[in-house]
């Protein structure tokens, strides 16, 4: 492993900034979105009042895979695992009274990332906020959808083209916005090891960088706005080592493989979320302890942004009380634990350094295998990622079922729970209101102008032009997420897996 330089210096093992949290805390985000845009806006207002410093938007399944709320395929899924956004009207409600020039927004969206980003830009325009002032992150990581999550629409090649178009557009017009959050989180949730989480995510990152360079983009320009998204799992010391190692490896990849010369283009800046798959439905108060340990690992590992899961998420969308407690967990770490007074507090620990060396070796070995397969896309198509993750997940499950791996309250130290926790209840009529508003919105549009803008998307999709300007114009004309997605389906087709 490369000897540790100081924080803020290549290879950034000790942190990407010289002072780290001594000069600025991480962004405290809370991931939220449910029922309707109105309900989600209320939750965002509540979170901001409670001290959250960045918003993180969860979209429902139809929004993620490009269907309007009134589509037959959306039935039963509208507003269930996130907020339904079909039109610019929904997006305006979602961010009502939230100043987009002052609040950083992260959007967990991939296949339809270009459309949601267009909605966000147009809503900002309506607020009088120029796109140059927008800050935040759009996930825009389609390759991991084929590996671990499944919310893809188009085949890998055109999907990679859309990702690259977003990176190019944002590099020119949204200089403060992170163009992609290359995600290991969902790979870990699917059952990967820590080394696989890093290796498979970096393989995807390499594919994105190669695609951007092939499109003629400067690695020193777009490289500054790449970011990563890691999982904080239960093995406290291994997770700290994983975060530190991620910076080392990505810095080497950008410098040695792609010739980056600007230190900012070599930085592995990352958001962390505590592990959803580690939460148990049994004795949900135990989840508070798990989340606190995972959050502390992320902070000791030098994260730039953090979401802490709520104790009741194994049973339902989190209640306000649970969300507040999850946020307070971050605030207590930040303001009471004392760890923020030090840069990389565990540097020099024999255990941590050995774990870093072990992880780095494992990751490079995996990256060599993936290169030999032809890169991330080939590894996806050959089933390599699926096989490796499935094997790890199977081993973990066997260990839990045998009792070799102890999950407190689930397979050991069980108690009879007599009381039902107070869970969030969703409004059963929310879907009806969402569909009614969408139908009204569709009626009150200039259909001729709309058709012209959708035809322009089809024309651009069939060429090598950047898609973002055409999508933004279509959004301004009232095009919905389903209409734009269907237009792209006509050109690119659908991926069946």
C-alpha positions as CSV (number, residue, x, y, z in Angstrom):
1,X,0.0,0.0,0.0
2,X,1.3,3.5,-0.8
3,X,2.7,5.1,2.4
4,X,0.2,7.6,3.9
5,X,0.7,11.2,2.8
6,X,-1.0,13.8,4.9
7,X,-4.8,14.4,4.5
8,X,-5.5,16.4,1.4
9,X,-2.6,15.0,-0.5
10,X,-2.3,12.1,-3.0
11,X,-3.3,9.3,-2.5
12,X,-5.7,10.9,0.0
13,X,-5.8,7.8,2.3
14,X,-6.1,10.0,5.3
15,X,-8.8,12.2,3.9
16,X,-9.4,14.4,0.9
17,X,-9.2,17.7,2.8
18,X,-6.3,18.8,5.0
19,X,-8.4,19.7,8.0
20,X,-11.3,17.4,7.4
21,X,-14.1,17.9,10.0
22,X,-12.0,20.4,12.0
23,X,-12.9,23.0,9.4
24,X,-16.2,21.6,8.0
25,X,-18.5,18.8,9.0
26,X,-19.9,16.2,6.6
27,X,-23.3,17.0,5.0
28,X,-26.1,15.4,7.1
29,X,-28.6,14.0,4.7
30,X,-31.8,12.0,5.4
31,X,-33.2,10.0,2.6
32,X,-37.0,10.5,2.2
33,X,-39.9,10.3,-0.2
34,X,-43.3,8.7,0.0
35,X,-47.0,8.9,-0.8
36,X,-47.2,12.2,-2.7
37,X,-45.0,15.2,-3.5
38,X,-47.0,17.2,-0.8
39,X,-46.3,14.7,1.9
40,X,-42.6,14.4,0.9
41,X,-42.3,18.2,0.9
42,X,-43.6,18.3,4.5
43,X,-41.0,15.7,5.5
44,X,-38.2,17.7,3.9
45,X,-39.4,20.9,5.7
46,X,-39.4,18.9,9.0
47,X,-35.9,17.6,8.3
48,X,-34.5,21.0,7.5
49,X,-36.1,22.4,10.7
50,X,-34.5,19.6,12.6
51,X,-31.0,20.4,11.4
52,X,-30.4,18.3,8.3
53,X,-28.0,20.0,6.0
54,X,-28.9,18.3,2.7
55,X,-31.9,16.6,1.2
56,X,-31.9,13.1,-0.3
57,X,-34.8,12.1,-2.5
58,X,-36.3,8.6,-2.8
59,X,-38.5,8.1,-5.9
60,X,-41.2,5.4,-6.2
61,X,-40.7,2.4,-8.5
62,X,-42.7,3.7,-11.5
63,X,-40.7,7.0,-11.5
64,X,-37.4,4.9,-11.4
65,X,-38.4,2.8,-14.4
66,X,-40.0,5.5,-16.5
67,X,-43.8,5.1,-16.1
68,X,-46.3,7.8,-15.2
69,X,-48.4,7.3,-12.1
70,X,-51.5,6.6,-14.3
71,X,-49.9,3.8,-16.3
72,X,-51.3,0.3,-15.8
73,X,-47.8,-0.9,-14.9
74,X,-47.7,1.6,-12.0
75,X,-50.8,0.2,-10.3
76,X,-50.1,-0.8,-6.7
77,X,-46.6,0.9,-6.7
78,X,-47.4,4.6,-6.7
79,X,-45.8,6.3,-3.7
80,X,-45.0,3.1,-2.0
81,X,-41.2,3.2,-1.8
82,X,-40.6,6.8,-2.6
83,X,-42.2,9.9,-4.0
84,X,-44.1,9.7,-7.4
85,X,-42.8,12.3,-9.8
86,X,-44.5,12.2,-13.2
87,X,-44.5,15.8,-14.3
88,X,-42.9,19.2,-13.6
89,X,-46.0,20.0,-11.5
90,X,-45.1,17.2,-9.1
91,X,-41.5,18.4,-8.9
92,X,-42.6,22.0,-8.2
93,X,-44.7,20.7,-5.2
94,X,-41.8,18.5,-4.0
95,X,-39.5,21.6,-3.7
96,X,-42.1,24.2,-2.7
97,X,-40.5,26.8,-0.4
98,X,-37.2,25.0,-0.5
99,X,-34.5,27.4,-1.9
100,X,-32.5,25.4,-4.4
101,X,-29.6,27.8,-4.4
102,X,-29.1,27.2,-0.6
103,X,-30.0,23.5,-0.2
104,X,-27.9,20.6,-1.6
105,X,-30.1,17.9,-3.1
106,X,-29.2,14.3,-3.7
107,X,-31.5,12.3,-6.0
108,X,-31.3,8.5,-6.0
109,X,-32.4,7.9,-9.7
110,X,-30.6,6.1,-12.5
111,X,-32.5,5.0,-15.7
112,X,-34.5,8.3,-15.6
113,X,-31.8,10.4,-14.2
114,X,-31.7,12.7,-17.2
115,X,-35.4,13.4,-16.9
116,X,-35.4,14.1,-13.1
117,X,-32.4,16.3,-13.5
118,X,-34.2,18.2,-16.2
119,X,-37.2,18.6,-13.9
120,X,-34.9,19.9,-11.2
121,X,-33.3,22.4,-13.5
122,X,-36.6,23.7,-14.7
123,X,-38.0,24.0,-11.1
124,X,-34.9,26.0,-10.2
125,X,-35.5,28.3,-13.2
126,X,-39.1,28.9,-12.0
127,X,-37.6,29.8,-8.6
128,X,-35.2,32.2,-10.3
129,X,-32.2,30.1,-9.5
130,X,-29.7,29.7,-12.4
131,X,-28.5,26.1,-13.0
132,X,-24.9,27.3,-12.3
133,X,-25.8,27.7,-8.6
134,X,-27.3,24.3,-8.1
135,X,-25.5,21.9,-5.8
136,X,-26.1,18.3,-5.1
137,X,-25.7,14.9,-6.7
138,X,-27.6,12.7,-9.1
139,X,-27.0,9.0,-8.7
140,X,-26.9,8.3,-12.5
141,X,-25.2,5.0,-12.0
142,X,-26.9,2.6,-14.4
143,X,-24.3,-0.2,-14.5
144,X,-24.9,-1.2,-10.9
145,X,-28.6,-1.6,-11.8
146,X,-27.8,-4.5,-14.0
147,X,-25.6,-5.9,-11.2
148,X,-27.6,-5.5,-8.1
149,X,-30.8,-3.4,-8.2
150,X,-32.7,-4.0,-11.4
151,X,-34.3,-0.6,-12.2
152,X,-32.9,-0.4,-15.7
153,X,-34.9,0.4,-18.8
154,X,-32.5,0.4,-21.8
155,X,-29.7,-1.9,-22.8
156,X,-26.2,-1.1,-21.3
157,X,-24.7,0.7,-24.3
158,X,-27.4,3.3,-24.8
159,X,-27.7,3.7,-21.0
160,X,-24.0,4.4,-20.8
161,X,-24.5,7.0,-23.6
162,X,-27.1,8.8,-21.5
163,X,-24.9,8.7,-18.4
164,X,-22.1,10.3,-20.5
165,X,-24.5,12.9,-21.9
166,X,-25.4,14.0,-18.3
167,X,-21.7,14.1,-17.3
168,X,-20.9,16.3,-20.4
169,X,-23.9,18.6,-19.9
170,X,-23.3,19.1,-16.2
171,X,-19.5,19.7,-16.7
172,X,-20.5,22.7,-18.9
173,X,-23.6,24.1,-17.2
174,X,-23.8,22.8,-13.6
175,X,-20.3,23.2,-12.4
176,X,-21.2,22.7,-8.7
177,X,-23.3,19.6,-9.3
178,X,-22.0,16.0,-8.9
179,X,-22.8,14.4,-12.2
180,X,-22.8,10.8,-10.9
181,X,-22.7,8.9,-7.6
182,X,-21.1,5.6,-8.5
183,X,-22.8,3.3,-6.0
184,X,-21.4,0.4,-4.1
185,X,-24.2,0.6,-1.6
186,X,-26.7,-1.6,-3.5
187,X,-23.9,-4.1,-4.4
188,X,-23.3,-4.5,-0.7
189,X,-27.0,-4.7,0.0
190,X,-27.2,-7.6,-2.5
191,X,-24.8,-9.6,-0.4
192,X,-21.3,-8.6,-1.6
193,X,-18.2,-8.5,0.6
194,X,-16.5,-5.2,1.4
195,X,-13.8,-5.9,-1.2
196,X,-16.4,-6.7,-3.8
197,X,-18.3,-3.5,-3.0
198,X,-15.1,-1.5,-3.8
199,X,-13.9,-3.5,-6.7
200,X,-17.2,-3.8,-8.6
201,X,-18.0,-0.2,-8.0
202,X,-14.6,1.0,-9.2
203,X,-15.0,-1.3,-12.3
204,X,-18.2,0.6,-13.1
205,X,-16.4,3.9,-12.4
206,X,-13.6,2.9,-14.9
207,X,-16.3,2.2,-17.5
208,X,-17.9,5.7,-17.0
209,X,-14.5,7.4,-17.2
210,X,-13.6,5.5,-20.4
211,X,-16.9,6.5,-21.9
212,X,-16.5,10.1,-21.1
213,X,-13.0,10.3,-22.4
214,X,-14.1,8.5,-25.6
215,X,-16.8,11.3,-26.0
216,X,-13.9,13.8,-25.9
217,X,-14.3,15.1,-22.3
218,X,-11.3,16.2,-20.3
219,X,-10.7,13.9,-17.3
220,X,-9.4,16.8,-15.2
221,X,-12.7,18.6,-15.7
222,X,-15.4,15.9,-15.4
223,X,-13.3,13.9,-12.9
224,X,-13.8,16.6,-10.2
225,X,-17.5,16.0,-10.2
226,X,-17.5,12.2,-9.9
227,X,-18.6,10.9,-6.5
228,X,-19.1,7.6,-4.8
229,X,-21.8,6.0,-2.6
230,X,-20.7,3.5,0.0
231,X,-22.5,1.2,2.5
232,X,-21.6,1.3,6.2
233,X,-21.9,-2.3,7.4
234,X,-21.5,-3.9,10.7
235,X,-17.8,-4.9,10.8
236,X,-16.7,-1.6,12.4
237,X,-12.9,-1.7,11.8
238,X,-13.2,-3.3,8.3
239,X,-15.6,-0.6,7.3
240,X,-13.2,2.2,8.4
241,X,-10.4,0.5,6.5
242,X,-12.7,0.2,3.4
243,X,-13.4,3.9,3.4
244,X,-9.7,4.8,3.7
245,X,-8.7,2.3,1.1
246,X,-11.4,3.5,-1.4
247,X,-9.6,6.9,-1.6
248,X,-6.2,5.3,-2.2
249,X,-7.4,3.0,-5.0
250,X,-9.4,5.6,-6.9
251,X,-6.6,8.2,-6.7
252,X,-4.3,5.6,-8.3
253,X,-6.8,4.7,-11.0
254,X,-7.3,8.3,-12.0
255,X,-3.7,9.2,-11.9
256,X,-2.0,6.0,-13.3
257,X,-4.7,4.7,-15.6
258,X,-6.3,7.8,-16.9
259,X,-3.5,10.4,-16.6
260,X,-5.3,12.8,-14.4
261,X,-3.1,15.6,-13.2
262,X,-5.5,17.8,-11.2
263,X,-5.6,16.5,-7.6
264,X,-9.3,17.2,-7.4
265,X,-9.9,14.8,-10.3
266,X,-8.2,12.1,-8.3
267,X,-10.3,12.5,-5.1
268,X,-12.7,9.8,-4.1
269,X,-15.5,11.9,-2.6
270,X,-18.3,9.8,-1.2
271,X,-21.6,9.7,0.5
272,X,-22.3,6.9,3.0
273,X,-25.6,5.3,4.1
274,X,-25.9,2.9,7.0
275,X,-26.7,-0.6,6.0
276,X,-30.4,-1.2,5.3
277,X,-29.9,-5.0,5.1
278,X,-28.4,-5.1,8.6
279,X,-31.7,-3.8,10.2
280,X,-33.9,-6.4,11.9
281,X,-37.7,-6.5,12.3
282,X,-37.1,-8.0,15.7
283,X,-36.3,-5.7,18.6
284,X,-36.1,-2.7,16.4
285,X,-34.5,-0.6,19.1
286,X,-31.3,-2.6,18.5
287,X,-31.2,-1.0,15.1
288,X,-30.4,2.3,16.8
289,X,-27.2,0.8,18.1
290,X,-26.3,-0.7,14.8
291,X,-26.8,2.6,13.0
292,X,-24.8,4.5,15.6
293,X,-21.8,2.1,15.1
294,X,-22.1,2.2,11.3
295,X,-22.3,6.0,11.3
296,X,-19.3,6.3,13.5
297,X,-17.3,4.0,11.1
298,X,-18.3,6.3,8.2
299,X,-17.1,9.4,10.1
300,X,-13.8,7.8,11.3
301,X,-13.4,6.7,7.6
302,X,-13.8,10.3,6.4
303,X,-17.1,10.5,4.6
304,X,-18.3,13.7,2.9
305,X,-22.0,13.0,3.4
306,X,-24.0,10.7,5.5
307,X,-27.5,9.2,5.8
308,X,-28.4,7.3,9.0
309,X,-31.2,4.7,8.6
310,X,-34.2,4.8,11.0
311,X,-34.8,2.0,13.6
312,X,-38.2,1.0,12.1
313,X,-37.2,0.8,8.4
314,X,-37.3,-3.0,8.5
315,X,-41.0,-2.8,9.0
316,X,-42.2,0.4,7.3
317,X,-41.2,3.8,6.0
318,X,-39.8,5.7,9.0
319,X,-41.9,7.7,11.4
320,X,-41.0,11.3,12.2
321,X,-39.7,10.3,15.6
322,X,-37.5,7.6,14.2
323,X,-36.1,10.0,11.5
324,X,-35.3,12.6,14.2
325,X,-33.5,10.0,16.3
326,X,-31.5,8.9,13.2
327,X,-30.5,12.5,12.5
328,X,-29.7,13.1,16.2
329,X,-27.3,10.2,15.9
330,X,-25.2,12.1,13.4
331,X,-25.5,15.3,15.4
332,X,-24.3,13.6,18.6
333,X,-21.3,12.1,16.8
334,X,-20.5,15.5,15.3
335,X,-20.9,17.7,18.4
336,X,-20.4,15.4,21.4
337,X,-18.1,12.5,20.6
338,X,-14.9,14.5,20.1
339,X,-13.8,12.5,17.0
340,X,-14.2,15.5,14.7
341,X,-11.3,17.3,16.4
342,X,-8.8,14.9,14.7
343,X,-7.9,14.2,11.1
344,X,-8.0,10.4,10.4
345,X,-7.9,9.5,14.2
346,X,-7.0,5.8,13.6
347,X,-4.1,6.4,11.2
348,X,-1.1,4.3,12.3
349,X,-3.3,1.6,13.9
350,X,-1.7,-1.7,13.1
351,X,-5.2,-3.3,12.7
352,X,-6.5,-0.6,10.4
353,X,-3.4,-0.5,8.3
354,X,-3.3,-4.3,7.9
355,X,-7.0,-4.3,6.9
356,X,-6.3,-1.5,4.4
357,X,-3.5,-3.5,2.8
358,X,-5.6,-6.7,2.7
359,X,-8.6,-4.9,1.1
360,X,-6.4,-3.1,-1.4
361,X,-4.8,-6.4,-2.6
362,X,-8.2,-8.0,-3.0
363,X,-9.6,-5.1,-4.9
364,X,-6.7,-4.9,-7.4
365,X,-7.0,-8.7,-7.9
366,X,-10.7,-8.3,-8.8
367,X,-10.1,-5.3,-11.1
368,X,-7.5,-7.4,-13.0
369,X,-10.0,-10.2,-13.5
370,X,-12.7,-7.7,-14.7
371,X,-10.2,-6.2,-17.2
372,X,-9.4,-9.6,-18.5
373,X,-13.1,-10.2,-19.0
374,X,-13.3,-7.0,-21.1
375,X,-14.4,-4.5,-18.5
376,X,-17.6,-3.8,-16.5
377,X,-20.1,-4.2,-19.3
378,X,-18.7,-7.5,-20.4
379,X,-18.6,-8.7,-16.8
380,X,-22.3,-7.8,-16.4
381,X,-23.2,-9.6,-19.6
382,X,-21.2,-12.7,-18.7
383,X,-22.9,-12.9,-15.3
384,X,-19.5,-12.5,-13.4
385,X,-20.8,-9.9,-10.9
386,X,-24.0,-11.9,-10.2
387,X,-22.1,-15.1,-9.6
388,X,-19.6,-13.5,-7.2
389,X,-22.2,-11.6,-5.2
390,X,-24.6,-14.6,-5.0
391,X,-21.8,-16.8,-3.7
392,X,-20.9,-14.2,-0.9
393,X,-24.6,-13.7,-0.1
394,X,-25.2,-17.5,0.2
395,X,-22.2,-17.9,2.5
396,X,-23.5,-15.1,4.8
397,X,-27.0,-16.6,4.9
398,X,-25.6,-20.0,5.8
399,X,-23.6,-18.6,8.6
400,X,-26.7,-16.8,10.0
401,X,-28.9,-19.9,9.8
402,X,-26.3,-22.1,11.4
403,X,-25.7,-19.6,14.2
404,X,-22.1,-19.1,13.4
405,X,-22.9,-15.5,12.6
406,X,-25.0,-13.9,15.5
407,X,-27.6,-11.3,14.7
408,X,-28.7,-10.0,18.1
409,X,-32.5,-10.4,18.7
410,X,-33.0,-12.4,15.5
411,X,-31.0,-15.7,15.8
412,X,-29.9,-15.2,19.4
413,X,-31.0,-13.3,22.5
414,X,-34.6,-13.3,21.3
415,X,-37.5,-12.0,23.4
416,X,-41.2,-12.2,23.1
417,X,-42.3,-8.8,21.9
418,X,-45.8,-7.9,23.2
419,X,-46.3,-4.4,21.9
420,X,-46.5,-3.3,18.3
421,X,-44.3,-0.3,17.4
422,X,-45.9,2.9,16.2
423,X,-45.3,2.7,12.5
424,X,-45.9,5.3,9.8
425,X,-49.3,4.9,8.1
426,X,-49.5,5.9,4.4
427,X,-52.6,7.8,3.2
428,X,-54.6,5.3,1.2
429,X,-56.1,8.0,-1.0
430,X,-52.8,9.6,-1.9
431,X,-52.6,7.6,-5.2
432,X,-56.0,8.7,-6.3
433,X,-55.0,12.4,-5.8
434,X,-51.7,11.9,-7.6
435,X,-53.4,10.3,-10.6
436,X,-56.1,13.0,-10.7
437,X,-53.6,15.8,-10.6
438,X,-51.6,14.1,-13.4
439,X,-54.7,13.8,-15.6
440,X,-55.5,17.5,-15.1
441,X,-51.9,18.4,-16.0
442,X,-52.0,16.4,-19.2
443,X,-55.2,18.0,-20.3
444,X,-53.9,21.5,-19.9
445,X,-50.9,21.3,-22.3
446,X,-50.2,22.5,-25.8
447,X,-50.2,19.1,-27.5
448,X,-48.7,20.4,-30.8
449,X,-45.7,21.9,-29.0
450,X,-45.4,18.8,-26.9
451,X,-45.3,16.5,-29.9
452,X,-42.6,18.6,-31.5
453,X,-40.4,18.4,-28.5
454,X,-40.8,14.7,-28.1
455,X,-40.0,14.3,-31.8
456,X,-36.9,16.3,-31.2
457,X,-35.8,13.9,-28.4
458,X,-36.3,11.0,-30.8
459,X,-34.2,12.7,-33.5
460,X,-31.4,13.5,-31.0
461,X,-31.5,10.0,-29.5
462,X,-30.9,8.6,-33.1
463,X,-27.8,10.9,-33.5
464,X,-24.7,11.5,-31.5
465,X,-25.9,14.8,-30.0
466,X,-26.2,15.4,-26.3
467,X,-29.7,14.5,-25.1
468,X,-30.0,16.8,-22.2
469,X,-31.0,20.0,-24.0
470,X,-33.8,18.2,-25.9
471,X,-35.1,16.6,-22.7
472,X,-35.1,20.0,-20.8
473,X,-37.1,21.6,-23.7
474,X,-39.6,18.7,-23.5
475,X,-40.0,19.2,-19.8
476,X,-40.6,22.9,-20.4
477,X,-43.3,21.9,-22.8
478,X,-45.0,19.7,-20.2
479,X,-43.7,16.3,-21.2
480,X,-44.0,13.6,-18.5
481,X,-41.5,11.1,-17.3
482,X,-43.4,8.4,-19.0
483,X,-43.7,10.2,-22.4
484,X,-40.0,11.0,-22.5
485,X,-39.1,7.4,-21.4
486,X,-41.4,5.9,-24.1
487,X,-39.8,8.1,-26.7
488,X,-36.4,6.8,-25.8
489,X,-37.7,3.2,-25.6
490,X,-38.7,3.6,-29.2
491,X,-35.1,4.3,-30.2
492,X,-33.1,2.3,-27.7
493,X,-35.4,-0.6,-26.9
494,X,-35.7,-2.3,-23.5
495,X,-33.3,-4.5,-21.7
496,X,-34.8,-7.8,-20.6
497,X,-31.9,-9.1,-18.5
